[in-house]
Amino acid sequence: MSSSSDKVRASHILIKHQGSRRKASWKDPDGHVITSTTRESAVAQLKTLRDDIVSGKAKFADVAARYSDCSSAKRGGDLGSFGKGQMQKPFEEATYALKVGEISDIVDTDSGVHIILRTG
């Protein structure tokens, strides 16, 4: 059994694209935008958003609330705490590799492309 010290807490911003396993989100319920978004353009959008956050032009939670395709957007991207085996492997590995307060580079999963902020 894993102890609570094995858990991490993170927020993320997800941009879905035509390669995502579910091509719909809270802000694009019919998937019109997502179906016509290439992975390359999703990555480009996410890189721009990441630059704005890292440079201090924008707050992570505000960007997540506005742009993330995940329903966690309404919580500023907060996913709460999770342990190993609860998230898709690339997401989990990227999160555990971060120090608290660090933001990942682009992370690819079946859901789309993400940037992750480790918060705990």
Backbone atoms as SQL, in Angstrom:
CREATE TABLE atoms (id INTEGER PRIMARY KEY, chain TEXT, resi INTEGER, resn TEXT, atom TEXT, x REAL, y REAL, z REAL);
INSERT INTO atoms VALUES
  (1, 'A', 1, 'MET', 'N', 0.840, -1.198, 0.000),
  (2, 'A', 1, 'MET', 'CA', 0.000, 0.000, 0.000),
  (3, 'A', 1, 'MET', 'C', 0.874, 1.247, 0.000),
  (4, 'A', 2, 'SER', 'N', 0.512, 2.227, -0.812),
  (5, 'A', 2, 'SER', 'CA', 1.362, 3.426, -0.883),
  (6, 'A', 2, 'SER', 'C', 0.923, 4.437, 0.170),
  (7, 'A', 3, 'SER', 'N', 1.883, 5.122, 0.706),
  (8, 'A', 3, 'SER', 'CA', 1.565, 6.139, 1.713),
  (9, 'A', 3, 'SER', 'C', 1.229, 7.449, 1.011),
  (10, 'A', 4, 'SER', 'N', 0.638, 8.370, 1.740),
  (11, 'A', 4, 'SER', 'CA', 0.234, 9.636, 1.124),
  (12, 'A', 4, 'SER', 'C', 1.447, 10.433, 0.647),
  (13, 'A', 5, 'SER', 'N', 2.629, 10.114, 1.170),
  (14, 'A', 5, 'SER', 'CA', 3.822, 10.838, 0.735),
  (15, 'A', 5, 'SER', 'C', 4.203, 10.484, -0.706),
  (16, 'A', 6, 'ASP', 'N', 3.636, 9.378, -1.220),
  (17, 'A', 6, 'ASP', 'CA', 3.900, 9.006, -2.606),
  (18, 'A', 6, 'ASP', 'C', 3.038, 9.808, -3.578),
  (19, 'A', 7, 'LYS', 'N', 2.071, 10.528, -3.038),
  (20, 'A', 7, 'LYS', 'CA', 1.149, 11.255, -3.912),
  (21, 'A', 7, 'LYS', 'C', 1.726, 12.594, -4.349),
  (22, 'A', 8, 'VAL', 'N', 1.261, 13.051, -5.473),
  (23, 'A', 8, 'VAL', 'CA', 1.614, 14.375, -5.975),
  (24, 'A', 8, 'VAL', 'C', 0.316, 15.126, -6.230),
  (25, 'A', 9, 'ARG', 'N', 0.445, 16.423, -6.352),
  (26, 'A', 9, 'ARG', 'CA', -0.716, 17.224, -6.732),
  (27, 'A', 9, 'ARG', 'C', -0.306, 18.079, -7.924),
  (28, 'A', 10, 'ALA', 'N', -1.197, 18.208, -8.872),
  (29, 'A', 10, 'ALA', 'CA', -0.843, 18.941, -10.080),
  (30, 'A', 10, 'ALA', 'C', -2.060, 19.614, -10.699),
  (31, 'A', 11, 'SER', 'N', -1.755, 20.641, -11.481),
  (32, 'A', 11, 'SER', 'CA', -2.734, 21.270, -12.357),
  (33, 'A', 11, 'SER', 'C', -2.220, 21.077, -13.780),
  (34, 'A', 12, 'HIS', 'N', -3.126, 21.115, -14.727),
  (35, 'A', 12, 'HIS', 'CA', -2.656, 20.993, -16.114),
  (36, 'A', 12, 'HIS', 'C', -3.536, 21.798, -17.049),
  (37, 'A', 13, 'ILE', 'N', -2.993, 21.991, -18.236),
  (38, 'A', 13, 'ILE', 'CA', -3.744, 22.581, -19.341),
  (39, 'A', 13, 'ILE', 'C', -3.683, 21.554, -20.460),
  (40, 'A', 14, 'LEU', 'N', -4.843, 21.147, -20.933),
  (41, 'A', 14, 'LEU', 'CA', -4.948, 20.149, -22.001),
  (42, 'A', 14, 'LEU', 'C', -5.480, 20.821, -23.253),
  (43, 'A', 15, 'ILE', 'N', -4.790, 20.582, -24.359),
  (44, 'A', 15, 'ILE', 'CA', -5.329, 20.982, -25.660),
  (45, 'A', 15, 'ILE', 'C', -5.545, 19.694, -26.446),
  (46, 'A', 16, 'LYS', 'N', -6.790, 19.453, -26.807),
  (47, 'A', 16, 'LYS', 'CA', -7.110, 18.262, -27.592),
  (48, 'A', 16, 'LYS', 'C', -6.870, 18.543, -29.071),
  (49, 'A', 17, 'HIS', 'N', -6.682, 17.462, -29.834),
  (50, 'A', 17, 'HIS', 'CA', -6.471, 17.593, -31.279),
  (51, 'A', 17, 'HIS', 'C', -7.082, 16.381, -31.975),
  (52, 'A', 18, 'GLN', 'N', -6.934, 16.337, -33.287),
  (53, 'A', 18, 'GLN', 'CA', -7.626, 15.284, -34.046),
  (54, 'A', 18, 'GLN', 'C', -7.119, 13.874, -33.703),
  (55, 'A', 19, 'GLY', 'N', -5.977, 13.767, -33.045),
  (56, 'A', 19, 'GLY', 'CA', -5.476, 12.459, -32.622),
  (57, 'A', 19, 'GLY', 'C', -5.940, 12.070, -31.221),
  (58, 'A', 20, 'SER', 'N', -6.673, 12.943, -30.544),
  (59, 'A', 20, 'SER', 'CA', -7.133, 12.654, -29.180),
  (60, 'A', 20, 'SER', 'C', -8.191, 11.567, -29.191),
  (61, 'A', 21, 'ARG', 'N', -8.234, 10.787, -28.122),
  (62, 'A', 21, 'ARG', 'CA', -9.182, 9.664, -28.131),
  (63, 'A', 21, 'ARG', 'C', -10.626, 10.144, -28.013),
  (64, 'A', 22, 'ARG', 'N', -10.862, 11.256, -27.332),
  (65, 'A', 22, 'ARG', 'CA', -12.223, 11.834, -27.302),
  (66, 'A', 22, 'ARG', 'C', -12.150, 13.226, -27.888),
  (67, 'A', 23, 'LYS', 'N', -12.820, 13.417, -29.013),
  (68, 'A', 23, 'LYS', 'CA', -12.705, 14.694, -29.713),
  (69, 'A', 23, 'LYS', 'C', -13.831, 15.652, -29.337),
  (70, 'A', 24, 'ALA', 'N', -14.051, 15.807, -28.046),
  (71, 'A', 24, 'ALA', 'CA', -15.048, 16.765, -27.570),
  (72, 'A', 24, 'ALA', 'C', -14.588, 17.240, -26.205),
  (73, 'A', 25, 'SER', 'N', -15.019, 18.441, -25.842),
  (74, 'A', 25, 'SER', 'CA', -14.689, 18.949, -24.509),
  (75, 'A', 25, 'SER', 'C', -15.783, 19.896, -24.065),
  (76, 'A', 26, 'TRP', 'N', -15.677, 20.356, -22.834),
  (77, 'A', 26, 'TRP', 'CA', -16.683, 21.264, -22.278),
  (78, 'A', 26, 'TRP', 'C', -16.828, 22.515, -23.132),
  (79, 'A', 27, 'LYS', 'N', -15.752, 22.945, -23.792),
  (80, 'A', 27, 'LYS', 'CA', -15.881, 24.166, -24.578),
  (81, 'A', 27, 'LYS', 'C', -16.085, 23.892, -26.064),
  (82, 'A', 28, 'ASP', 'N', -16.038, 22.636, -26.429),
  (83, 'A', 28, 'ASP', 'CA', -16.256, 22.240, -27.824),
  (84, 'A', 28, 'ASP', 'C', -17.043, 20.928, -27.826),
  (85, 'A', 29, 'PRO', 'N', -18.305, 20.977, -27.327),
  (86, 'A', 29, 'PRO', 'CA', -19.056, 19.737, -27.102),
  (87, 'A', 29, 'PRO', 'C', -19.274, 18.895, -28.348),
  (88, 'A', 30, 'ASP', 'N', -19.310, 19.525, -29.510),
  (89, 'A', 30, 'ASP', 'CA', -19.499, 18.758, -30.745),
  (90, 'A', 30, 'ASP', 'C', -18.177, 18.401, -31.409),
  (91, 'A', 31, 'GLY', 'N', -17.083, 18.908, -30.854),
  (92, 'A', 31, 'GLY', 'CA', -15.766, 18.554, -31.359),
  (93, 'A', 31, 'GLY', 'C', -15.394, 19.176, -32.691),
  (94, 'A', 32, 'HIS', 'N', -16.084, 20.260, -33.077),
  (95, 'A', 32, 'HIS', 'CA', -15.784, 20.887, -34.377),
  (96, 'A', 32, 'HIS', 'C', -14.358, 21.420, -34.429),
  (97, 'A', 33, 'VAL', 'N', -13.953, 22.133, -33.380),
  (98, 'A', 33, 'VAL', 'CA', -12.615, 22.725, -33.345),
  (99, 'A', 33, 'VAL', 'C', -11.562, 21.626, -33.200),
  (100, 'A', 34, 'ILE', 'N', -11.814, 20.710, -32.266),
  (101, 'A', 34, 'ILE', 'CA', -10.835, 19.663, -31.965),
  (102, 'A', 34, 'ILE', 'C', -10.557, 18.791, -33.196),
  (103, 'A', 35, 'THR', 'N', -11.612, 18.433, -33.933),
  (104, 'A', 35, 'THR', 'CA', -11.449, 17.560, -35.103),
  (105, 'A', 35, 'THR', 'C', -10.599, 18.223, -36.174),
  (106, 'A', 36, 'SER', 'N', -10.604, 19.548, -36.228),
  (107, 'A', 36, 'SER', 'CA', -9.810, 20.223, -37.255),
  (108, 'A', 36, 'SER', 'C', -8.479, 20.767, -36.718),
  (109, 'A', 37, 'THR', 'N', -8.152, 20.425, -35.469),
  (110, 'A', 37, 'THR', 'CA', -6.885, 20.872, -34.884),
  (111, 'A', 37, 'THR', 'C', -5.832, 19.783, -35.040),
  (112, 'A', 38, 'THR', 'N', -4.727, 20.116, -35.694),
  (113, 'A', 38, 'THR', 'CA', -3.639, 19.141, -35.808),
  (114, 'A', 38, 'THR', 'C', -2.853, 19.112, -34.499),
  (115, 'A', 39, 'ARG', 'N', -2.107, 18.051, -34.299),
  (116, 'A', 39, 'ARG', 'CA', -1.261, 17.983, -33.109),
  (117, 'A', 39, 'ARG', 'C', -0.274, 19.149, -33.120),
  (118, 'A', 40, 'GLU', 'N', 0.259, 19.459, -34.300),
  (119, 'A', 40, 'GLU', 'CA', 1.238, 20.547, -34.409),
  (120, 'A', 40, 'GLU', 'C', 0.647, 21.881, -33.961),
  (121, 'A', 41, 'SER', 'N', -0.580, 22.159, -34.371),
  (122, 'A', 41, 'SER', 'CA', -1.163, 23.449, -33.982),
  (123, 'A', 41, 'SER', 'C', -1.538, 23.461, -32.510),
  (124, 'A', 42, 'ALA', 'N', -1.919, 22.290, -31.965),
  (125, 'A', 42, 'ALA', 'CA', -2.208, 22.197, -30.525),
  (126, 'A', 42, 'ALA', 'C', -0.930, 22.469, -29.726),
  (127, 'A', 43, 'VAL', 'N', 0.181, 21.882, -30.164),
  (128, 'A', 43, 'VAL', 'CA', 1.470, 22.092, -29.495),
  (129, 'A', 43, 'VAL', 'C', 1.884, 23.558, -29.587),
  (130, 'A', 44, 'ALA', 'N', 1.703, 24.149, -30.764),
  (131, 'A', 44, 'ALA', 'CA', 2.084, 25.560, -30.950),
  (132, 'A', 44, 'ALA', 'C', 1.286, 26.456, -30.014),
  (133, 'A', 45, 'GLN', 'N', -0.011, 26.191, -29.901),
  (134, 'A', 45, 'GLN', 'CA', -0.862, 26.986, -29.000),
  (135, 'A', 45, 'GLN', 'C', -0.397, 26.821, -27.550),
  (136, 'A', 46, 'LEU', 'N', -0.117, 25.593, -27.182),
  (137, 'A', 46, 'LEU', 'CA', 0.295, 25.304, -25.808),
  (138, 'A', 46, 'LEU', 'C', 1.643, 25.948, -25.491),
  (139, 'A', 47, 'LYS', 'N', 2.560, 25.951, -26.455),
  (140, 'A', 47, 'LYS', 'CA', 3.873, 26.583, -26.234),
  (141, 'A', 47, 'LYS', 'C', 3.711, 28.079, -25.987),
  (142, 'A', 48, 'THR', 'N', 2.829, 28.716, -26.752),
  (143, 'A', 48, 'THR', 'CA', 2.575, 30.144, -26.570),
  (144, 'A', 48, 'THR', 'C', 1.995, 30.406, -25.183),
  (145, 'A', 49, 'LEU', 'N', 1.030, 29.582, -24.784),
  (146, 'A', 49, 'LEU', 'CA', 0.422, 29.731, -23.451),
  (147, 'A', 49, 'LEU', 'C', 1.470, 29.520, -22.364),
  (148, 'A', 50, 'ARG', 'N', 2.337, 28.508, -22.546),
  (149, 'A', 50, 'ARG', 'CA', 3.382, 28.221, -21.562),
  (150, 'A', 50, 'ARG', 'C', 4.332, 29.413, -21.437),
  (151, 'A', 51, 'ASP', 'N', 4.704, 29.998, -22.584),
  (152, 'A', 51, 'ASP', 'CA', 5.597, 31.165, -22.567),
  (153, 'A', 51, 'ASP', 'C', 4.975, 32.313, -21.776),
  (154, 'A', 52, 'ASP', 'N', 3.678, 32.527, -21.968),
  (155, 'A', 52, 'ASP', 'CA', 2.977, 33.602, -21.246),
  (156, 'A', 52, 'ASP', 'C', 2.995, 33.360, -19.739),
  (157, 'A', 53, 'ILE', 'N', 2.845, 32.096, -19.344),
  (158, 'A', 53, 'ILE', 'CA', 2.840, 31.755, -17.916),
  (159, 'A', 53, 'ILE', 'C', 4.244, 31.906, -17.327),
  (160, 'A', 54, 'VAL', 'N', 5.239, 31.342, -18.025),
  (161, 'A', 54, 'VAL', 'CA', 6.614, 31.366, -17.522),
  (162, 'A', 54, 'VAL', 'C', 7.150, 32.795, -17.432),
  (163, 'A', 55, 'SER', 'N', 6.756, 33.628, -18.391),
  (164, 'A', 55, 'SER', 'CA', 7.243, 35.014, -18.394),
  (165, 'A', 55, 'SER', 'C', 6.489, 35.899, -17.399),
  (166, 'A', 56, 'GLY', 'N', 5.413, 35.353, -16.808),
  (167, 'A', 56, 'GLY', 'CA', 4.655, 36.126, -15.829),
  (168, 'A', 56, 'GLY', 'C', 3.541, 36.964, -16.421),
  (169, 'A', 57, 'LYS', 'N', 3.350, 36.852, -17.752),
  (170, 'A', 57, 'LYS', 'CA', 2.278, 37.619, -18.404),
  (171, 'A', 57, 'LYS', 'C', 0.899, 37.108, -18.020),
  (172, 'A', 58, 'ALA', 'N', 0.825, 35.819, -17.689),
  (173, 'A', 58, 'ALA', 'CA', -0.466, 35.208, -17.372),
  (174, 'A', 58, 'ALA', 'C', -0.285, 34.223, -16.219),
  (175, 'A', 59, 'LYS', 'N', -1.370, 34.018, -15.477),
  (176, 'A', 59, 'LYS', 'CA', -1.355, 33.040, -14.381),
  (177, 'A', 59, 'LYS', 'C', -1.829, 31.688, -14.908),
  (178, 'A', 60, 'PHE', 'N', -1.195, 30.628, -14.430),
  (179, 'A', 60, 'PHE', 'CA', -1.528, 29.280, -14.891),
  (180, 'A', 60, 'PHE', 'C', -3.025, 29.007, -14.771),
  (181, 'A', 61, 'ALA', 'N', -3.587, 29.313, -13.599),
  (182, 'A', 61, 'ALA', 'CA', -5.009, 29.005, -13.354),
  (183, 'A', 61, 'ALA', 'C', -5.929, 29.761, -14.313),
  (184, 'A', 62, 'ASP', 'N', -5.566, 31.007, -14.639),
  (185, 'A', 62, 'ASP', 'CA', -6.396, 31.802, -15.558),
  (186, 'A', 62, 'ASP', 'C', -6.340, 31.228, -16.966),
  (187, 'A', 63, 'VAL', 'N', -5.143, 30.838, -17.385),
  (188, 'A', 63, 'VAL', 'CA', -4.970, 30.256, -18.719),
  (189, 'A', 63, 'VAL', 'C', -5.716, 28.926, -18.809),
  (190, 'A', 64, 'ALA', 'N', -5.600, 28.111, -17.757),
  (191, 'A', 64, 'ALA', 'CA', -6.301, 26.822, -17.738),
  (192, 'A', 64, 'ALA', 'C', -7.807, 27.031, -17.830),
  (193, 'A', 65, 'ALA', 'N', -8.315, 27.985, -17.058),
  (194, 'A', 65, 'ALA', 'CA', -9.757, 28.234, -17.024),
  (195, 'A', 65, 'ALA', 'C', -10.282, 28.630, -18.400),
  (196, 'A', 66, 'ARG', 'N', -9.431, 29.305, -19.166),
  (197, 'A', 66, 'ARG', 'CA', -9.868, 29.809, -20.454),
  (198, 'A', 66, 'ARG', 'C', -9.630, 28.841, -21.610),
  (199, 'A', 67, 'TYR', 'N', -8.507, 28.152, -21.573),
  (200, 'A', 67, 'TYR', 'CA', -8.086, 27.400, -22.759),
  (201, 'A', 67, 'TYR', 'C', -8.093, 25.886, -22.625),
  (202, 'A', 68, 'SER', 'N', -8.049, 25.358, -21.395),
  (203, 'A', 68, 'SER', 'CA', -7.911, 23.904, -21.258),
  (204, 'A', 68, 'SER', 'C', -9.162, 23.175, -21.720),
  (205, 'A', 69, 'ASP', 'N', -8.948, 22.055, -22.435),
  (206, 'A', 69, 'ASP', 'CA', -10.057, 21.219, -22.881),
  (207, 'A', 69, 'ASP', 'C', -10.486, 20.211, -21.816),
  (208, 'A', 70, 'CYS', 'N', -9.853, 20.248, -20.657),
  (209, 'A', 70, 'CYS', 'CA', -10.218, 19.335, -19.576),
  (210, 'A', 70, 'CYS', 'C', -11.265, 20.001, -18.692),
  (211, 'A', 71, 'SER', 'N', -12.167, 19.197, -18.115),
  (212, 'A', 71, 'SER', 'CA', -13.182, 19.770, -17.230),
  (213, 'A', 71, 'SER', 'C', -12.566, 20.367, -15.964),
  (214, 'A', 72, 'SER', 'N', -11.284, 20.050, -15.692),
  (215, 'A', 72, 'SER', 'CA', -10.590, 20.670, -14.554),
  (216, 'A', 72, 'SER', 'C', -10.380, 22.172, -14.784),
  (217, 'A', 73, 'ALA', 'N', -10.664, 22.648, -15.985),
  (218, 'A', 73, 'ALA', 'CA', -10.510, 24.076, -16.295),
  (219, 'A', 73, 'ALA', 'C', -11.254, 24.948, -15.291),
  (220, 'A', 74, 'LYS', 'N', -12.444, 24.487, -14.879),
  (221, 'A', 74, 'LYS', 'CA', -13.233, 25.313, -13.956),
  (222, 'A', 74, 'LYS', 'C', -12.599, 25.402, -12.570),
  (223, 'A', 75, 'ARG', 'N', -11.612, 24.548, -12.309),
  (224, 'A', 75, 'ARG', 'CA', -10.841, 24.642, -11.057),
  (225, 'A', 75, 'ARG', 'C', -9.444, 25.191, -11.322),
  (226, 'A', 76, 'GLY', 'N', -9.288, 25.898, -12.419),
  (227, 'A', 76, 'GLY', 'CA', -7.978, 26.445, -12.765),
  (228, 'A', 76, 'GLY', 'C', -6.987, 25.366, -13.154),
  (229, 'A', 77, 'GLY', 'N', -7.517, 24.235, -13.607),
  (230, 'A', 77, 'GLY', 'CA', -6.668, 23.130, -14.058),
  (231, 'A', 77, 'GLY', 'C', -6.294, 22.151, -12.963),
  (232, 'A', 78, 'ASP', 'N', -6.761, 22.394, -11.742),
  (233, 'A', 78, 'ASP', 'CA', -6.360, 21.557, -10.604),
  (234, 'A', 78, 'ASP', 'C', -6.939, 20.155, -10.707),
  (235, 'A', 79, 'LEU', 'N', -6.062, 19.158, -10.655),
  (236, 'A', 79, 'LEU', 'CA', -6.487, 17.758, -10.691),
  (237, 'A', 79, 'LEU', 'C', -6.528, 17.140, -9.300),
  (238, 'A', 80, 'GLY', 'N', -6.107, 17.900, -8.291),
  (239, 'A', 80, 'GLY', 'CA', -6.040, 17.343, -6.948),
  (240, 'A', 80, 'GLY', 'C', -4.838, 16.423, -6.822),
  (241, 'A', 81, 'SER', 'N', -4.862, 15.597, -5.786),
  (242, 'A', 81, 'SER', 'CA', -3.744, 14.679, -5.529),
  (243, 'A', 81, 'SER', 'C', -3.977, 13.351, -6.218),
  (244, 'A', 82, 'PHE', 'N', -2.894, 12.742, -6.646),
  (245, 'A', 82, 'PHE', 'CA', -3.003, 11.401, -7.218),
  (246, 'A', 82, 'PHE', 'C', -1.708, 10.636, -6.973),
  (247, 'A', 83, 'GLY', 'N', -1.842, 9.329, -6.988),
  (248, 'A', 83, 'GLY', 'CA', -0.692, 8.453, -6.792),
  (249, 'A', 83, 'GLY', 'C', -0.325, 7.758, -8.083),
  (250, 'A', 84, 'LYS', 'N', 0.679, 6.920, -8.005),
  (251, 'A', 84, 'LYS', 'CA', 1.128, 6.185, -9.197),
  (252, 'A', 84, 'LYS', 'C', 0.032, 5.253, -9.671),
  (253, 'A', 85, 'GLY', 'N', -0.091, 5.140, -10.985),
  (254, 'A', 85, 'GLY', 'CA', -1.074, 4.230, -11.569),
  (255, 'A', 85, 'GLY', 'C', -2.450, 4.836, -11.776),
  (256, 'A', 86, 'GLN', 'N', -2.632, 6.102, -11.388),
  (257, 'A', 86, 'GLN', 'CA', -3.957, 6.722, -11.532),
  (258, 'A', 86, 'GLN', 'C', -4.107, 7.544, -12.809),
  (259, 'A', 87, 'MET', 'N', -2.975, 7.967, -13.366),
  (260, 'A', 87, 'MET', 'CA', -2.998, 8.793, -14.576),
  (261, 'A', 87, 'MET', 'C', -2.323, 8.023, -15.712),
  (262, 'A', 88, 'GLN', 'N', -2.507, 8.520, -16.936),
  (263, 'A', 88, 'GLN', 'CA', -1.792, 7.916, -18.053),
  (264, 'A', 88, 'GLN', 'C', -0.290, 8.050, -17.783),
  (265, 'A', 89, 'LYS', 'N', 0.455, 7.008, -18.190),
  (266, 'A', 89, 'LYS', 'CA', 1.872, 6.892, -17.834),
  (267, 'A', 89, 'LYS', 'C', 2.709, 8.142, -18.169),
  (268, 'A', 90, 'PRO', 'N', 2.607, 8.691, -19.385),
  (269, 'A', 90, 'PRO', 'CA', 3.452, 9.861, -19.689),
  (270, 'A', 90, 'PRO', 'C', 3.133, 11.047, -18.768),
  (271, 'A', 91, 'PHE', 'N', 1.865, 11.179, -18.432),
  (272, 'A', 91, 'PHE', 'CA', 1.431, 12.276, -17.556),
  (273, 'A', 91, 'PHE', 'C', 2.004, 12.074, -16.158),
  (274, 'A', 92, 'GLU', 'N', 1.876, 10.848, -15.662),
  (275, 'A', 92, 'GLU', 'CA', 2.390, 10.517, -14.332),
  (276, 'A', 92, 'GLU', 'C', 3.901, 10.736, -14.265),
  (277, 'A', 93, 'GLU', 'N', 4.616, 10.229, -15.255),
  (278, 'A', 93, 'GLU', 'CA', 6.074, 10.342, -15.238),
  (279, 'A', 93, 'GLU', 'C', 6.516, 11.797, -15.271),
  (280, 'A', 94, 'ALA', 'N', 5.860, 12.591, -16.096),
  (281, 'A', 94, 'ALA', 'CA', 6.216, 14.014, -16.191),
  (282, 'A', 94, 'ALA', 'C', 5.960, 14.729, -14.868),
  (283, 'A', 95, 'THR', 'N', 4.835, 14.414, -14.227),
  (284, 'A', 95, 'THR', 'CA', 4.479, 15.078, -12.971),
  (285, 'A', 95, 'THR', 'C', 5.475, 14.730, -11.870),
  (286, 'A', 96, 'TYR', 'N', 5.791, 13.450, -11.741),
  (287, 'A', 96, 'TYR', 'CA', 6.718, 13.016, -10.691),
  (288, 'A', 96, 'TYR', 'C', 8.130, 13.573, -10.920),
  (289, 'A', 97, 'ALA', 'N', 8.468, 13.883, -12.172),
  (290, 'A', 97, 'ALA', 'CA', 9.804, 14.405, -12.483),
  (291, 'A', 97, 'ALA', 'C', 9.934, 15.898, -12.134),
  (292, 'A', 98, 'LEU', 'N', 8.818, 16.580, -11.956),
  (293, 'A', 98, 'LEU', 'CA', 8.842, 18.013, -11.653),
  (294, 'A', 98, 'LEU', 'C', 9.062, 18.258, -10.170),
  (295, 'A', 99, 'LYS', 'N', 9.670, 19.401, -9.862),
  (296, 'A', 99, 'LYS', 'CA', 9.669, 19.883, -8.476),
  (297, 'A', 99, 'LYS', 'C', 8.408, 20.719, -8.295),
  (298, 'A', 100, 'VAL', 'N', 7.963, 20.877, -7.061),
  (299, 'A', 100, 'VAL', 'CA', 6.780, 21.700, -6.787),
  (300, 'A', 100, 'VAL', 'C', 7.031, 23.110, -7.333),
  (301, 'A', 101, 'GLY', 'N', 6.052, 23.610, -8.091),
  (302, 'A', 101, 'GLY', 'CA', 6.175, 24.942, -8.677),
  (303, 'A', 101, 'GLY', 'C', 6.727, 24.950, -10.085),
  (304, 'A', 102, 'GLU', 'N', 7.234, 23.807, -10.544),
  (305, 'A', 102, 'GLU', 'CA', 7.769, 23.726, -11.903),
  (306, 'A', 102, 'GLU', 'C', 6.672, 23.380, -12.906),
  (307, 'A', 103, 'ILE', 'N', 6.893, 23.831, -14.137),
  (308, 'A', 103, 'ILE', 'CA', 5.962, 23.547, -15.238),
  (309, 'A', 103, 'ILE', 'C', 6.666, 22.660, -16.250),
  (310, 'A', 104, 'SER', 'N', 5.974, 21.630, -16.677),
  (311, 'A', 104, 'SER', 'CA', 6.565, 20.685, -17.636),
  (312, 'A', 104, 'SER', 'C', 6.661, 21.300, -19.026),
  (313, 'A', 105, 'ASP', 'N', 7.437, 20.614, -19.869),
  (314, 'A', 105, 'ASP', 'CA', 7.368, 20.873, -21.298),
  (315, 'A', 105, 'ASP', 'C', 6.094, 20.194, -21.804),
  (316, 'A', 106, 'ILE', 'N', 5.935, 20.157, -23.110),
  (317, 'A', 106, 'ILE', 'CA', 4.752, 19.528, -23.700),
  (318, 'A', 106, 'ILE', 'C', 4.763, 18.027, -23.393),
  (319, 'A', 107, 'VAL', 'N', 3.635, 17.514, -22.905),
  (320, 'A', 107, 'VAL', 'CA', 3.486, 16.096, -22.607),
  (321, 'A', 107, 'VAL', 'C', 2.355, 15.544, -23.479),
  (322, 'A', 108, 'ASP', 'N', 2.661, 14.481, -24.209),
  (323, 'A', 108, 'ASP', 'CA', 1.675, 13.834, -25.080),
  (324, 'A', 108, 'ASP', 'C', 1.001, 12.675, -24.365),
  (325, 'A', 109, 'THR', 'N', -0.337, 12.619, -24.388),
  (326, 'A', 109, 'THR', 'CA', -1.057, 11.418, -23.935),
  (327, 'A', 109, 'THR', 'C', -2.149, 11.125, -24.956),
  (328, 'A', 110, 'ASP', 'N', -2.895, 10.057, -24.705),
  (329, 'A', 110, 'ASP', 'CA', -4.022, 9.728, -25.588),
  (330, 'A', 110, 'ASP', 'C', -5.085, 10.818, -25.561),
  (331, 'A', 111, 'SER', 'N', -5.080, 11.634, -24.514),
  (332, 'A', 111, 'SER', 'CA', -6.094, 12.685, -24.386),
  (333, 'A', 111, 'SER', 'C', -5.760, 13.910, -25.227),
  (334, 'A', 112, 'GLY', 'N', -4.479, 14.135, -25.488),
  (335, 'A', 112, 'GLY', 'CA', -4.059, 15.327, -26.212),
  (336, 'A', 112, 'GLY', 'C', -2.685, 15.762, -25.723),
  (337, 'A', 113, 'VAL', 'N', -2.409, 17.065, -25.834),
  (338, 'A', 113, 'VAL', 'CA', -1.134, 17.583, -25.358),
  (339, 'A', 113, 'VAL', 'C', -1.376, 18.439, -24.115),
  (340, 'A', 114, 'HIS', 'N', -0.468, 18.332, -23.158),
  (341, 'A', 114, 'HIS', 'CA', -0.623, 18.989, -21.879),
  (342, 'A', 114, 'HIS', 'C', 0.630, 19.771, -21.507),
  (343, 'A', 115, 'ILE', 'N', 0.451, 20.769, -20.637),
  (344, 'A', 115, 'ILE', 'CA', 1.543, 21.239, -19.790),
  (345, 'A', 115, 'ILE', 'C', 1.051, 21.049, -18.361),
  (346, 'A', 116, 'ILE', 'N', 1.976, 20.668, -17.502),
  (347, 'A', 116, 'ILE', 'CA', 1.633, 20.296, -16.127),
  (348, 'A', 116, 'ILE', 'C', 2.378, 21.192, -15.152),
  (349, 'A', 117, 'LEU', 'N', 1.650, 21.672, -14.172),
  (350, 'A', 117, 'LEU', 'CA', 2.238, 22.446, -13.071),
  (351, 'A', 117, 'LEU', 'C', 2.124, 21.589, -11.825),
  (352, 'A', 118, 'ARG', 'N', 3.271, 21.225, -11.248),
  (353, 'A', 118, 'ARG', 'CA', 3.223, 20.449, -10.013),
  (354, 'A', 118, 'ARG', 'C', 2.982, 21.405, -8.853),
  (355, 'A', 119, 'THR', 'N', 1.949, 21.128, -8.083),
  (356, 'A', 119, 'THR', 'CA', 1.573, 22.030, -6.985),
  (357, 'A', 119, 'THR', 'C', 1.780, 21.405, -5.625),
  (358, 'A', 120, 'GLY', 'N', 2.074, 20.123, -5.565),
  (359, 'A', 120, 'GLY', 'CA', 2.299, 19.500, -4.267),
  (360, 'A', 120, 'GLY', 'C', 2.868, 18.119, -4.384);
